[in-house]
Amino acid sequence: MEKLMDSADSSHRAALEILSQVMDEKLGASNLVSREVMRAFQTGMETDLKRAGLLFDALPVWQKKEVYKQARYRAYETVDSINIPSARIWQTSG
């Protein structure tokens, strides 16, 4: 069970890192929301995560869409860069 939790935390941190990078690029590193997302990534504290989420939700829709599109693209880029030896993902039992 602990390994599953570690994996989820690792994935969550990776996603937050991508979001933080894109926020810096799109809104600028001095933007309040960008800084709070970066703080949430760096500390991982629940209060920082909540604050960053609330501030992100307060952004205009067009900015959220722009950030979302770029972050999603970057996440797919990251996943595609992992070397998969076969085009098919084989199911294993066990």
PDB file with one MODEL, atoms N, CA, C and O in Angstrom:
MODEL        1
ATOM      1  N   MET A   1       0.820  -1.193   0.000  1.00  0.00           N
ATOM      2  CA  MET A   1       0.000   0.000   0.000  1.00  0.00           C
ATOM      3  C   MET A   1       0.869   1.265   0.000  1.00  0.00           C
ATOM      4  O   MET A   1       0.520   2.262  -0.632  1.00  0.00           O
ATOM      5  N   GLU A   2       1.998   1.219   0.708  1.00  0.00           N
ATOM      6  CA  GLU A   2       2.863   2.376   0.788  1.00  0.00           C
ATOM      7  C   GLU A   2       3.446   2.731  -0.579  1.00  0.00           C
ATOM      8  O   GLU A   2       3.572   3.909  -0.913  1.00  0.00           O
ATOM      9  N   LYS A   3       3.800   1.720  -1.367  1.00  0.00           N
ATOM     10  CA  LYS A   3       4.360   1.982  -2.696  1.00  0.00           C
ATOM     11  C   LYS A   3       3.342   2.676  -3.583  1.00  0.00           C
ATOM     12  O   LYS A   3       3.701   3.562  -4.360  1.00  0.00           O
ATOM     13  N   LEU A   4       2.086   2.290  -3.481  1.00  0.00           N
ATOM     14  CA  LEU A   4       1.031   2.935  -4.257  1.00  0.00           C
ATOM     15  C   LEU A   4       0.927   4.402  -3.858  1.00  0.00           C
ATOM     16  O   LEU A   4       0.782   5.269  -4.719  1.00  0.00           O
ATOM     17  N   MET A   5       0.998   4.683  -2.570  1.00  0.00           N
ATOM     18  CA  MET A   5       0.930   6.055  -2.081  1.00  0.00           C
ATOM     19  C   MET A   5       2.134   6.848  -2.582  1.00  0.00           C
ATOM     20  O   MET A   5       1.986   7.993  -3.009  1.00  0.00           O
ATOM     21  N   ASP A   6       3.325   6.249  -2.534  1.00  0.00           N
ATOM     22  CA  ASP A   6       4.524   6.929  -3.017  1.00  0.00           C
ATOM     23  C   ASP A   6       4.397   7.254  -4.496  1.00  0.00           C
ATOM     24  O   ASP A   6       4.789   8.333  -4.940  1.00  0.00           O
ATOM     25  N   SER A   7       3.853   6.321  -5.251  1.00  0.00           N
ATOM     26  CA  SER A   7       3.666   6.519  -6.681  1.00  0.00           C
ATOM     27  C   SER A   7       2.690   7.664  -6.948  1.00  0.00           C
ATOM     28  O   SER A   7       2.926   8.492  -7.828  1.00  0.00           O
ATOM     29  N   ALA A   8       1.602   7.709  -6.195  1.00  0.00           N
ATOM     30  CA  ALA A   8       0.624   8.784  -6.360  1.00  0.00           C
ATOM     31  C   ALA A   8       1.247  10.126  -5.995  1.00  0.00           C
ATOM     32  O   ALA A   8       1.042  11.116  -6.697  1.00  0.00           O
ATOM     33  N   ASP A   9       2.001  10.168  -4.906  1.00  0.00           N
ATOM     34  CA  ASP A   9       2.666  11.405  -4.509  1.00  0.00           C
ATOM     35  C   ASP A   9       3.668  11.851  -5.564  1.00  0.00           C
ATOM     36  O   ASP A   9       3.776  13.040  -5.863  1.00  0.00           O
ATOM     37  N   SER A  10       4.395  10.899  -6.124  1.00  0.00           N
ATOM     38  CA  SER A  10       5.381  11.200  -7.149  1.00  0.00           C
ATOM     39  C   SER A  10       4.702  11.768  -8.400  1.00  0.00           C
ATOM     40  O   SER A  10       5.182  12.744  -8.978  1.00  0.00           O
ATOM     41  N   SER A  11       3.605  11.168  -8.812  1.00  0.00           N
ATOM     42  CA  SER A  11       2.863  11.645  -9.984  1.00  0.00           C
ATOM     43  C   SER A  11       2.283  13.034  -9.724  1.00  0.00           C
ATOM     44  O   SER A  11       2.313  13.903 -10.595  1.00  0.00           O
ATOM     45  N   HIS A  12       1.763  13.228  -8.531  1.00  0.00           N
ATOM     46  CA  HIS A  12       1.187  14.515  -8.153  1.00  0.00           C
ATOM     47  C   HIS A  12       2.261  15.605  -8.174  1.00  0.00           C
ATOM     48  O   HIS A  12       2.025  16.705  -8.673  1.00  0.00           O
ATOM     49  N   ARG A  13       3.435  15.295  -7.632  1.00  0.00           N
ATOM     50  CA  ARG A  13       4.536  16.257  -7.628  1.00  0.00           C
ATOM     51  C   ARG A  13       5.006  16.580  -9.046  1.00  0.00           C
ATOM     52  O   ARG A  13       5.295  17.734  -9.363  1.00  0.00           O
ATOM     53  N   ALA A  14       5.080  15.564  -9.887  1.00  0.00           N
ATOM     54  CA  ALA A  14       5.508  15.785 -11.279  1.00  0.00           C
ATOM     55  C   ALA A  14       4.514  16.694 -12.006  1.00  0.00           C
ATOM     56  O   ALA A  14       4.913  17.587 -12.752  1.00  0.00           O
ATOM     57  N   ALA A  15       3.226  16.461 -11.785  1.00  0.00           N
ATOM     58  CA  ALA A  15       2.195  17.294 -12.412  1.00  0.00           C
ATOM     59  C   ALA A  15       2.271  18.725 -11.898  1.00  0.00           C
ATOM     60  O   ALA A  15       2.126  19.676 -12.666  1.00  0.00           O
ATOM     61  N   LEU A  16       2.498  18.872 -10.606  1.00  0.00           N
ATOM     62  CA  LEU A  16       2.601  20.205 -10.017  1.00  0.00           C
ATOM     63  C   LEU A  16       3.836  20.940 -10.531  1.00  0.00           C
ATOM     64  O   LEU A  16       3.807  22.156 -10.716  1.00  0.00           O
ATOM     65  N   GLU A  17       4.912  20.207 -10.759  1.00  0.00           N
ATOM     66  CA  GLU A  17       6.122  20.821 -11.315  1.00  0.00           C
ATOM     67  C   GLU A  17       5.860  21.334 -12.728  1.00  0.00           C
ATOM     68  O   GLU A  17       6.271  22.441 -13.074  1.00  0.00           O
ATOM     69  N   ILE A  18       5.185  20.540 -13.537  1.00  0.00           N
ATOM     70  CA  ILE A  18       4.847  20.961 -14.902  1.00  0.00           C
ATOM     71  C   ILE A  18       3.955  22.195 -14.856  1.00  0.00           C
ATOM     72  O   ILE A  18       4.182  23.159 -15.586  1.00  0.00           O
ATOM     73  N   LEU A  19       2.941  22.161 -13.996  1.00  0.00           N
ATOM     74  CA  LEU A  19       2.038  23.304 -13.871  1.00  0.00           C
ATOM     75  C   LEU A  19       2.808  24.552 -13.459  1.00  0.00           C
ATOM     76  O   LEU A  19       2.576  25.632 -14.003  1.00  0.00           O
ATOM     77  N   SER A  20       3.707  24.414 -12.518  1.00  0.00           N
ATOM     78  CA  SER A  20       4.497  25.551 -12.038  1.00  0.00           C
ATOM     79  C   SER A  20       5.345  26.142 -13.162  1.00  0.00           C
ATOM     80  O   SER A  20       5.411  27.362 -13.309  1.00  0.00           O
ATOM     81  N   GLN A  21       5.985  25.299 -13.945  1.00  0.00           N
ATOM     82  CA  GLN A  21       6.815  25.768 -15.057  1.00  0.00           C
ATOM     83  C   GLN A  21       5.985  26.515 -16.091  1.00  0.00           C
ATOM     84  O   GLN A  21       6.385  27.573 -16.576  1.00  0.00           O
ATOM     85  N   VAL A  22       4.833  25.958 -16.421  1.00  0.00           N
ATOM     86  CA  VAL A  22       3.963  26.590 -17.423  1.00  0.00           C
ATOM     87  C   VAL A  22       3.407  27.910 -16.890  1.00  0.00           C
ATOM     88  O   VAL A  22       3.305  28.886 -17.634  1.00  0.00           O
ATOM     89  N   MET A  23       3.051  27.942 -15.617  1.00  0.00           N
ATOM     90  CA  MET A  23       2.542  29.182 -15.022  1.00  0.00           C
ATOM     91  C   MET A  23       3.601  30.279 -15.112  1.00  0.00           C
ATOM     92  O   MET A  23       3.281  31.422 -15.438  1.00  0.00           O
ATOM     93  N   ASP A  24       4.851  29.943 -14.829  1.00  0.00           N
ATOM     94  CA  ASP A  24       5.936  30.923 -14.937  1.00  0.00           C
ATOM     95  C   ASP A  24       6.064  31.443 -16.369  1.00  0.00           C
ATOM     96  O   ASP A  24       6.255  32.639 -16.591  1.00  0.00           O
ATOM     97  N   GLU A  25       5.957  30.533 -17.331  1.00  0.00           N
ATOM     98  CA  GLU A  25       6.092  30.920 -18.733  1.00  0.00           C
ATOM     99  C   GLU A  25       4.928  31.788 -19.193  1.00  0.00           C
ATOM    100  O   GLU A  25       5.132  32.792 -19.877  1.00  0.00           O
ATOM    101  N   LYS A  26       3.721  31.412 -18.826  1.00  0.00           N
ATOM    102  CA  LYS A  26       2.529  32.100 -19.320  1.00  0.00           C
ATOM    103  C   LYS A  26       2.213  33.378 -18.554  1.00  0.00           C
ATOM    104  O   LYS A  26       1.823  34.377 -19.157  1.00  0.00           O
ATOM    105  N   LEU A  27       2.377  33.359 -17.226  1.00  0.00           N
ATOM    106  CA  LEU A  27       1.976  34.500 -16.410  1.00  0.00           C
ATOM    107  C   LEU A  27       3.157  35.293 -15.863  1.00  0.00           C
ATOM    108  O   LEU A  27       2.998  36.431 -15.420  1.00  0.00           O
ATOM    109  N   GLY A  28       4.338  34.691 -15.897  1.00  0.00           N
ATOM    110  CA  GLY A  28       5.523  35.350 -15.366  1.00  0.00           C
ATOM    111  C   GLY A  28       5.805  34.891 -13.944  1.00  0.00           C
ATOM    112  O   GLY A  28       4.886  34.622 -13.170  1.00  0.00           O
ATOM    113  N   ALA A  29       7.077  34.807 -13.614  1.00  0.00           N
ATOM    114  CA  ALA A  29       7.490  34.314 -12.297  1.00  0.00           C
ATOM    115  C   ALA A  29       7.082  35.256 -11.171  1.00  0.00           C
ATOM    116  O   ALA A  29       6.990  34.826 -10.021  1.00  0.00           O
ATOM    117  N   SER A  30       6.837  36.522 -11.472  1.00  0.00           N
ATOM    118  CA  SER A  30       6.468  37.470 -10.427  1.00  0.00           C
ATOM    119  C   SER A  30       4.951  37.494 -10.169  1.00  0.00           C
ATOM    120  O   SER A  30       4.501  38.150  -9.230  1.00  0.00           O
ATOM    121  N   ASN A  31       4.176  36.798 -10.976  1.00  0.00           N
ATOM    122  CA  ASN A  31       2.733  36.733 -10.785  1.00  0.00           C
ATOM    123  C   ASN A  31       2.407  36.009  -9.483  1.00  0.00           C
ATOM    124  O   ASN A  31       3.023  34.992  -9.165  1.00  0.00           O
ATOM    125  N   LEU A  32       1.442  36.527  -8.732  1.00  0.00           N
ATOM    126  CA  LEU A  32       1.070  35.948  -7.439  1.00  0.00           C
ATOM    127  C   LEU A  32       0.677  34.480  -7.556  1.00  0.00           C
ATOM    128  O   LEU A  32       1.105  33.657  -6.747  1.00  0.00           O
ATOM    129  N   VAL A  33      -0.125  34.149  -8.547  1.00  0.00           N
ATOM    130  CA  VAL A  33      -0.579  32.761  -8.709  1.00  0.00           C
ATOM    131  C   VAL A  33       0.604  31.857  -9.043  1.00  0.00           C
ATOM    132  O   VAL A  33       0.717  30.757  -8.503  1.00  0.00           O
ATOM    133  N   SER A  34       1.481  32.314  -9.925  1.00  0.00           N
ATOM    134  CA  SER A  34       2.674  31.539 -10.271  1.00  0.00           C
ATOM    135  C   SER A  34       3.534  31.274  -9.043  1.00  0.00           C
ATOM    136  O   SER A  34       4.021  30.162  -8.839  1.00  0.00           O
ATOM    137  N   ARG A  35       3.712  32.297  -8.239  1.00  0.00           N
ATOM    138  CA  ARG A  35       4.534  32.136  -7.029  1.00  0.00           C
ATOM    139  C   ARG A  35       3.914  31.151  -6.049  1.00  0.00           C
ATOM    140  O   ARG A  35       4.622  30.358  -5.430  1.00  0.00           O
ATOM    141  N   GLU A  36       2.597  31.199  -5.906  1.00  0.00           N
ATOM    142  CA  GLU A  36       1.931  30.286  -4.969  1.00  0.00           C
ATOM    143  C   GLU A  36       1.949  28.848  -5.464  1.00  0.00           C
ATOM    144  O   GLU A  36       2.074  27.918  -4.667  1.00  0.00           O
ATOM    145  N   VAL A  37       1.826  28.658  -6.782  1.00  0.00           N
ATOM    146  CA  VAL A  37       1.920  27.304  -7.339  1.00  0.00           C
ATOM    147  C   VAL A  37       3.336  26.773  -7.136  1.00  0.00           C
ATOM    148  O   VAL A  37       3.516  25.601  -6.806  1.00  0.00           O
ATOM    149  N   MET A  38       4.330  27.619  -7.328  1.00  0.00           N
ATOM    150  CA  MET A  38       5.721  27.215  -7.100  1.00  0.00           C
ATOM    151  C   MET A  38       5.933  26.854  -5.627  1.00  0.00           C
ATOM    152  O   MET A  38       6.578  25.851  -5.322  1.00  0.00           O
ATOM    153  N   ARG A  39       5.394  27.665  -4.717  1.00  0.00           N
ATOM    154  CA  ARG A  39       5.526  27.375  -3.292  1.00  0.00           C
ATOM    155  C   ARG A  39       4.873  26.034  -2.961  1.00  0.00           C
ATOM    156  O   ARG A  39       5.430  25.239  -2.204  1.00  0.00           O
ATOM    157  N   ALA A  40       3.703  25.787  -3.523  1.00  0.00           N
ATOM    158  CA  ALA A  40       3.011  24.513  -3.273  1.00  0.00           C
ATOM    159  C   ALA A  40       3.857  23.345  -3.770  1.00  0.00           C
ATOM    160  O   ALA A  40       3.939  22.309  -3.110  1.00  0.00           O
ATOM    161  N   PHE A  41       4.487  23.511  -4.934  1.00  0.00           N
ATOM    162  CA  PHE A  41       5.361  22.462  -5.462  1.00  0.00           C
ATOM    163  C   PHE A  41       6.557  22.242  -4.543  1.00  0.00           C
ATOM    164  O   PHE A  41       6.922  21.104  -4.248  1.00  0.00           O
ATOM    165  N   GLN A  42       7.158  23.329  -4.097  1.00  0.00           N
ATOM    166  CA  GLN A  42       8.374  23.223  -3.282  1.00  0.00           C
ATOM    167  C   GLN A  42       8.108  22.647  -1.893  1.00  0.00           C
ATOM    168  O   GLN A  42       8.882  21.824  -1.404  1.00  0.00           O
ATOM    169  N   THR A  43       7.026  23.071  -1.262  1.00  0.00           N
ATOM    170  CA  THR A  43       6.773  22.627   0.116  1.00  0.00           C
ATOM    171  C   THR A  43       5.928  21.369   0.185  1.00  0.00           C
ATOM    172  O   THR A  43       6.153  20.515   1.042  1.00  0.00           O
ATOM    173  N   GLY A  44       4.955  21.247  -0.712  1.00  0.00           N
ATOM    174  CA  GLY A  44       4.034  20.115  -0.665  1.00  0.00           C
ATOM    175  C   GLY A  44       3.055  20.184   0.497  1.00  0.00           C
ATOM    176  O   GLY A  44       2.305  19.237   0.737  1.00  0.00           O
ATOM    177  N   MET A  45       3.059  21.304   1.222  1.00  0.00           N
ATOM    178  CA  MET A  45       2.175  21.449   2.372  1.00  0.00           C
ATOM    179  C   MET A  45       0.725  21.641   1.929  1.00  0.00           C
ATOM    180  O   MET A  45       0.444  22.332   0.950  1.00  0.00           O
ATOM    181  N   GLU A  46      -0.173  21.023   2.661  1.00  0.00           N
ATOM    182  CA  GLU A  46      -1.598  21.067   2.331  1.00  0.00           C
ATOM    183  C   GLU A  46      -2.112  22.512   2.249  1.00  0.00           C
ATOM    184  O   GLU A  46      -2.892  22.836   1.354  1.00  0.00           O
ATOM    185  N   THR A  47      -1.685  23.376   3.169  1.00  0.00           N
ATOM    186  CA  THR A  47      -2.146  24.769   3.141  1.00  0.00           C
ATOM    187  C   THR A  47      -1.676  25.487   1.878  1.00  0.00           C
ATOM    188  O   THR A  47      -2.426  26.266   1.288  1.00  0.00           O
ATOM    189  N   ASP A  48      -0.441  25.225   1.465  1.00  0.00           N
ATOM    190  CA  ASP A  48       0.074  25.844   0.237  1.00  0.00           C
ATOM    191  C   ASP A  48      -0.646  25.309  -0.995  1.00  0.00           C
ATOM    192  O   ASP A  48      -0.939  26.060  -1.925  1.00  0.00           O
ATOM    193  N   LEU A  49      -0.929  24.011  -0.996  1.00  0.00           N
ATOM    194  CA  LEU A  49      -1.659  23.405  -2.117  1.00  0.00           C
ATOM    195  C   LEU A  49      -3.060  24.001  -2.241  1.00  0.00           C
ATOM    196  O   LEU A  49      -3.514  24.314  -3.342  1.00  0.00           O
ATOM    197  N   LYS A  50      -3.738  24.156  -1.111  1.00  0.00           N
ATOM    198  CA  LYS A  50      -5.095  24.722  -1.133  1.00  0.00           C
ATOM    199  C   LYS A  50      -5.075  26.174  -1.611  1.00  0.00           C
ATOM    200  O   LYS A  50      -5.895  26.578  -2.436  1.00  0.00           O
ATOM    201  N   ARG A  51      -4.131  26.949  -1.083  1.00  0.00           N
ATOM    202  CA  ARG A  51      -4.036  28.362  -1.480  1.00  0.00           C
ATOM    203  C   ARG A  51      -3.759  28.484  -2.981  1.00  0.00           C
ATOM    204  O   ARG A  51      -4.389  29.287  -3.669  1.00  0.00           O
ATOM    205  N   ALA A  52      -2.823  27.690  -3.478  1.00  0.00           N
ATOM    206  CA  ALA A  52      -2.504  27.727  -4.909  1.00  0.00           C
ATOM    207  C   ALA A  52      -3.731  27.351  -5.736  1.00  0.00           C
ATOM    208  O   ALA A  52      -3.997  27.962  -6.771  1.00  0.00           O
ATOM    209  N   GLY A  53      -4.477  26.343  -5.276  1.00  0.00           N
ATOM    210  CA  GLY A  53      -5.681  25.930  -5.991  1.00  0.00           C
ATOM    211  C   GLY A  53      -6.741  27.018  -6.024  1.00  0.00           C
ATOM    212  O   GLY A  53      -7.367  27.253  -7.058  1.00  0.00           O
ATOM    213  N   LEU A  54      -6.940  27.678  -4.897  1.00  0.00           N
ATOM    214  CA  LEU A  54      -7.930  28.767  -4.839  1.00  0.00           C
ATOM    215  C   LEU A  54      -7.529  29.926  -5.750  1.00  0.00           C
ATOM    216  O   LEU A  54      -8.365  30.484  -6.460  1.00  0.00           O
ATOM    217  N   LEU A  55      -6.252  30.282  -5.724  1.00  0.00           N
ATOM    218  CA  LEU A  55      -5.793  31.374  -6.584  1.00  0.00           C
ATOM    219  C   LEU A  55      -5.875  30.998  -8.060  1.00  0.00           C
ATOM    220  O   LEU A  55      -6.236  31.827  -8.895  1.00  0.00           O
ATOM    221  N   PHE A  56      -5.541  29.748  -8.380  1.00  0.00           N
ATOM    222  CA  PHE A  56      -5.642  29.303  -9.768  1.00  0.00           C
ATOM    223  C   PHE A  56      -7.095  29.357 -10.236  1.00  0.00           C
ATOM    224  O   PHE A  56      -7.376  29.780 -11.357  1.00  0.00           O
ATOM    225  N   ASP A  57      -8.010  28.928  -9.377  1.00  0.00           N
ATOM    226  CA  ASP A  57      -9.439  28.957  -9.720  1.00  0.00           C
ATOM    227  C   ASP A  57      -9.941  30.375  -9.964  1.00  0.00           C
ATOM    228  O   ASP A  57     -10.906  30.570 -10.704  1.00  0.00           O
ATOM    229  N   ALA A  58      -9.296  31.366  -9.351  1.00  0.00           N
ATOM    230  CA  ALA A  58      -9.713  32.761  -9.504  1.00  0.00           C
ATOM    231  C   ALA A  58      -9.227  33.390 -10.812  1.00  0.00           C
ATOM    232  O   ALA A  58      -9.660  34.485 -11.169  1.00  0.00           O
ATOM    233  N   LEU A  59      -8.332  32.705 -11.527  1.00  0.00           N
ATOM    234  CA  LEU A  59      -7.852  33.235 -12.809  1.00  0.00           C
ATOM    235  C   LEU A  59      -8.992  33.310 -13.809  1.00  0.00           C
ATOM    236  O   LEU A  59      -9.945  32.537 -13.713  1.00  0.00           O
ATOM    237  N   PRO A  60      -8.912  34.232 -14.773  1.00  0.00           N
ATOM    238  CA  PRO A  60      -9.913  34.263 -15.845  1.00  0.00           C
ATOM    239  C   PRO A  60      -9.887  32.946 -16.635  1.00  0.00           C
ATOM    240  O   PRO A  60      -8.847  32.297 -16.747  1.00  0.00           O
ATOM    241  N   VAL A  61     -11.012  32.579 -17.161  1.00  0.00           N
ATOM    242  CA  VAL A  61     -11.155  31.309 -17.883  1.00  0.00           C
ATOM    243  C   VAL A  61     -10.131  31.189 -19.008  1.00  0.00           C
ATOM    244  O   VAL A  61      -9.534  30.128 -19.189  1.00  0.00           O
ATOM    245  N   TRP A  62      -9.925  32.261 -19.761  1.00  0.00           N
ATOM    246  CA  TRP A  62      -8.997  32.177 -20.899  1.00  0.00           C
ATOM    247  C   TRP A  62      -7.579  31.869 -20.437  1.00  0.00           C
ATOM    248  O   TRP A  62      -6.851  31.161 -21.132  1.00  0.00           O
ATOM    249  N   GLN A  63      -7.167  32.388 -19.275  1.00  0.00           N
ATOM    250  CA  GLN A  63      -5.823  32.086 -18.774  1.00  0.00           C
ATOM    251  C   GLN A  63      -5.723  30.641 -18.305  1.00  0.00           C
ATOM    252  O   GLN A  63      -4.719  29.969 -18.545  1.00  0.00           O
ATOM    253  N   LYS A  64      -6.762  30.171 -17.640  1.00  0.00           N
ATOM    254  CA  LYS A  64      -6.747  28.774 -17.184  1.00  0.00           C
ATOM    255  C   LYS A  64      -6.677  27.827 -18.374  1.00  0.00           C
ATOM    256  O   LYS A  64      -5.961  26.827 -18.331  1.00  0.00           O
ATOM    257  N   LYS A  65      -7.415  28.137 -19.434  1.00  0.00           N
ATOM    258  CA  LYS A  65      -7.389  27.287 -20.626  1.00  0.00           C
ATOM    259  C   LYS A  65      -6.009  27.279 -21.274  1.00  0.00           C
ATOM    260  O   LYS A  65      -5.519  26.236 -21.708  1.00  0.00           O
ATOM    261  N   GLU A  66      -5.394  28.450 -21.333  1.00  0.00           N
ATOM    262  CA  GLU A  66      -4.068  28.558 -21.941  1.00  0.00           C
ATOM    263  C   GLU A  66      -3.039  27.745 -21.151  1.00  0.00           C
ATOM    264  O   GLU A  66      -2.238  27.009 -21.727  1.00  0.00           O
ATOM    265  N   VAL A  67      -3.072  27.889 -19.838  1.00  0.00           N
ATOM    266  CA  VAL A  67      -2.161  27.149 -18.967  1.00  0.00           C
ATOM    267  C   VAL A  67      -2.440  25.652 -19.077  1.00  0.00           C
ATOM    268  O   VAL A  67      -1.514  24.849 -19.189  1.00  0.00           O
ATOM    269  N   TYR A  68      -3.716  25.284 -19.043  1.00  0.00           N
ATOM    270  CA  TYR A  68      -4.106  23.870 -19.123  1.00  0.00           C
ATOM    271  C   TYR A  68      -3.600  23.229 -20.409  1.00  0.00           C
ATOM    272  O   TYR A  68      -3.040  22.134 -20.380  1.00  0.00           O
ATOM    273  N   LYS A  69      -3.797  23.913 -21.543  1.00  0.00           N
ATOM    274  CA  LYS A  69      -3.367  23.351 -22.829  1.00  0.00           C
ATOM    275  C   LYS A  69      -1.867  23.110 -22.857  1.00  0.00           C
ATOM    276  O   LYS A  69      -1.415  22.051 -23.290  1.00  0.00           O
ATOM    277  N   GLN A  70      -1.095  24.086 -22.399  1.00  0.00           N
ATOM    278  CA  GLN A  70       0.355  23.942 -22.425  1.00  0.00           C
ATOM    279  C   GLN A  70       0.832  22.888 -21.435  1.00  0.00           C
ATOM    280  O   GLN A  70       1.731  22.107 -21.748  1.00  0.00           O
ATOM    281  N   ALA A  71       0.241  22.855 -20.245  1.00  0.00           N
ATOM    282  CA  ALA A  71       0.642  21.864 -19.237  1.00  0.00           C
ATOM    283  C   ALA A  71       0.286  20.452 -19.707  1.00  0.00           C
ATOM    284  O   ALA A  71       1.057  19.512 -19.513  1.00  0.00           O
ATOM    285  N   ARG A  72      -0.869  20.317 -20.317  1.00  0.00           N
ATOM    286  CA  ARG A  72      -1.282  19.002 -20.832  1.00  0.00           C
ATOM    287  C   ARG A  72      -0.325  18.534 -21.925  1.00  0.00           C
ATOM    288  O   ARG A  72       0.085  17.374 -21.953  1.00  0.00           O
ATOM    289  N   TYR A  73       0.025  19.455 -22.824  1.00  0.00           N
ATOM    290  CA  TYR A  73       0.967  19.126 -23.895  1.00  0.00           C
ATOM    291  C   TYR A  73       2.305  18.679 -23.306  1.00  0.00           C
ATOM    292  O   TYR A  73       2.879  17.679 -23.737  1.00  0.00           O
ATOM    293  N   ARG A  74       2.792  19.427 -22.322  1.00  0.00           N
ATOM    294  CA  ARG A  74       4.077  19.097 -21.703  1.00  0.00           C
ATOM    295  C   ARG A  74       4.012  17.754 -20.990  1.00  0.00           C
ATOM    296  O   ARG A  74       4.976  16.988 -21.027  1.00  0.00           O
ATOM    297  N   ALA A  75       2.890  17.457 -20.341  1.00  0.00           N
ATOM    298  CA  ALA A  75       2.739  16.167 -19.655  1.00  0.00           C
ATOM    299  C   ALA A  75       2.772  15.022 -20.667  1.00  0.00           C
ATOM    300  O   ALA A  75       3.422  14.004 -20.430  1.00  0.00           O
ATOM    301  N   TYR A  76       2.072  15.183 -21.794  1.00  0.00           N
ATOM    302  CA  TYR A  76       2.112  14.148 -22.828  1.00  0.00           C
ATOM    303  C   TYR A  76       3.515  13.988 -23.391  1.00  0.00           C
ATOM    304  O   TYR A  76       3.953  12.870 -23.663  1.00  0.00           O
ATOM    305  N   GLU A  77       4.223  15.099 -23.569  1.00  0.00           N
ATOM    306  CA  GLU A  77       5.609  15.044 -24.030  1.00  0.00           C
ATOM    307  C   GLU A  77       6.458  14.218 -23.078  1.00  0.00           C
ATOM    308  O   GLU A  77       7.269  13.397 -23.505  1.00  0.00           O
ATOM    309  N   THR A  78       6.266  14.443 -21.795  1.00  0.00           N
ATOM    310  CA  THR A  78       7.026  13.740 -20.768  1.00  0.00           C
ATOM    311  C   THR A  78       6.738  12.247 -20.800  1.00  0.00           C
ATOM    312  O   THR A  78       7.659  11.432 -20.733  1.00  0.00           O
ATOM    313  N   VAL A  79       5.478  11.890 -20.900  1.00  0.00           N
ATOM    314  CA  VAL A  79       5.088  10.479 -20.929  1.00  0.00           C
ATOM    315  C   VAL A  79       5.599   9.817 -22.199  1.00  0.00           C
ATOM    316  O   VAL A  79       6.075   8.682 -22.158  1.00  0.00           O
ATOM    317  N   ASP A  80       5.505  10.513 -23.324  1.00  0.00           N
ATOM    318  CA  ASP A  80       5.975   9.944 -24.595  1.00  0.00           C
ATOM    319  C   ASP A  80       7.477   9.761 -24.628  1.00  0.00           C
ATOM    320  O   ASP A  80       7.978   8.930 -25.386  1.00  0.00           O
ATOM    321  N   SER A  81       8.206  10.513 -23.828  1.00  0.00           N
ATOM    322  CA  SER A  81       9.664  10.406 -23.853  1.00  0.00           C
ATOM    323  C   SER A  81      10.165   9.174 -23.102  1.00  0.00           C
ATOM    324  O   SER A  81      11.337   8.815 -23.216  1.00  0.00           O
ATOM    325  N   ILE A  82       9.294   8.531 -22.341  1.00  0.00           N
ATOM    326  CA  ILE A  82       9.682   7.307 -21.642  1.00  0.00           C
ATOM    327  C   ILE A  82       9.845   6.202 -22.680  1.00  0.00           C
ATOM    328  O   ILE A  82       8.960   5.997 -23.511  1.00  0.00           O
ATOM    329  N   ASN A  83      10.944   5.505 -22.637  1.00  0.00           N
ATOM    330  CA  ASN A  83      11.231   4.473 -23.616  1.00  0.00           C
ATOM    331  C   ASN A  83      10.368   3.240 -23.360  1.00  0.00           C
ATOM    332  O   ASN A  83      10.561   2.538 -22.367  1.00  0.00           O
ATOM    333  N   ILE A  84       9.427   2.983 -24.247  1.00  0.00           N
ATOM    334  CA  ILE A  84       8.589   1.792 -24.158  1.00  0.00           C
ATOM    335  C   ILE A  84       9.040   0.849 -25.269  1.00  0.00           C
ATOM    336  O   ILE A  84       8.970   1.211 -26.443  1.00  0.00           O
ATOM    337  N   PRO A  85       9.507  -0.370 -24.920  1.00  0.00           N
ATOM    338  CA  PRO A  85      10.089  -1.259 -25.911  1.00  0.00           C
ATOM    339  C   PRO A  85       9.094  -1.820 -26.926  1.00  0.00           C
ATOM    340  O   PRO A  85       9.514  -2.347 -27.956  1.00  0.00           O
ATOM    341  N   SER A  86       7.813  -1.723 -26.670  1.00  0.00           N
ATOM    342  CA  SER A  86       6.813  -2.273 -27.576  1.00  0.00           C
ATOM    343  C   SER A  86       5.664  -1.293 -27.711  1.00  0.00           C
ATOM    344  O   SER A  86       5.368  -0.542 -26.782  1.00  0.00           O
ATOM    345  N   ALA A  87       5.021  -1.299 -28.857  1.00  0.00           N
ATOM    346  CA  ALA A  87       3.876  -0.418 -29.060  1.00  0.00           C
ATOM    347  C   ALA A  87       2.686  -0.892 -28.214  1.00  0.00           C
ATOM    348  O   ALA A  87       1.780  -0.114 -27.912  1.00  0.00           O
ATOM    349  N   ARG A  88       2.701  -2.133 -27.849  1.00  0.00           N
ATOM    350  CA  ARG A  88       1.606  -2.664 -27.055  1.00  0.00           C
ATOM    351  C   ARG A  88       2.048  -2.807 -25.600  1.00  0.00           C
ATOM    352  O   ARG A  88       3.149  -3.281 -25.317  1.00  0.00           O
ATOM    353  N   ILE A  89       1.189  -2.399 -24.698  1.00  0.00           N
ATOM    354  CA  ILE A  89       1.477  -2.585 -23.279  1.00  0.00           C
ATOM    355  C   ILE A  89       0.862  -3.928 -22.876  1.00  0.00           C
ATOM    356  O   ILE A  89      -0.359  -4.090 -22.850  1.00  0.00           O
ATOM    357  N   TRP A  90       1.721  -4.865 -22.571  1.00  0.00           N
ATOM    358  CA  TRP A  90       1.286  -6.220 -22.267  1.00  0.00           C
ATOM    359  C   TRP A  90       0.817  -6.324 -20.833  1.00  0.00           C
ATOM    360  O   TRP A  90       1.472  -5.845 -19.908  1.00  0.00           O
ATOM    361  N   GLN A  91      -0.318  -6.952 -20.668  1.00  0.00           N
ATOM    362  CA  GLN A  91      -0.864  -7.195 -19.321  1.00  0.00           C
ATOM    363  C   GLN A  91      -0.141  -8.367 -18.698  1.00  0.00           C
ATOM    364  O   GLN A  91       0.071  -9.397 -19.337  1.00  0.00           O
ATOM    365  N   THR A  92       0.232  -8.199 -17.451  1.00  0.00           N
ATOM    366  CA  THR A  92       0.865  -9.293 -16.732  1.00  0.00           C
ATOM    367  C   THR A  92       0.023  -9.627 -15.511  1.00  0.00           C
ATOM    368  O   THR A  92      -0.604  -8.751 -14.916  1.00  0.00           O
ATOM    369  N   SER A  93       0.014 -10.872 -15.154  1.00  0.00           N
ATOM    370  CA  SER A  93      -0.740 -11.261 -13.962  1.00  0.00           C
ATOM    371  C   SER A  93       0.199 -11.234 -12.773  1.00  0.00           C
ATOM    372  O   SER A  93       1.408 -11.426 -12.902  1.00  0.00           O
ATOM    373  N   GLY A  94      -0.385 -10.992 -11.615  1.00  0.00           N
ATOM    374  CA  GLY A  94       0.453 -11.088 -10.436  1.00  0.00           C
ATOM    375  C   GLY A  94       0.431  -9.892  -9.661  1.00  0.00           C
ATOM    376  O   GLY A  94       1.093  -9.815  -8.626  1.00  0.00           O
TER     377      GLY A  94
ENDMDL
END
